[in-house]
Amino acid sequence: MAHFNEINTTAQGNTKRLQKSIPDTMKSFKDLQDAAYAPGALDKKTKEFAALAYAIADKCEGCIGNHVNKLIKLGASREEIAEIAGVAIVMGGGPGSVYGGKALQAYDDAMESR
């Protein structure tokens, strides 16, 4: 099983490759992210929880690792990650239970390396 620190490092490296190859597109994508995650009616933590639920349901390991790390910085607990995984299971069915477990693995891996 892949360790989420390795998954995150690989995902970040791939993003850097894209930034070098298609800088205008990636800058626009970053601007979109910044706008979408800016606090408004919902705070950043709530938006990150929504993104994590989608990442689990959509089975994106790089996204799971990224959003779990952001949530840790925003003070999220393992219990909150587990409850979001539960919501994702409802939305994503059986695969959500596999990838919800991966979200907890990402949390545990991130906390282990601190």
Secondary structure by P-SEA (a helix, b strand, c coil): cccaaaaaaaaaaaaaaaaaacaaaaaaaaaaaaaaaccccccaaaaaaaaaaaaaaaccaaaaaaaaaaaaaacccaaaaaaaaaaaaaaccaaaaaaaaaaaaaaaaaaaac
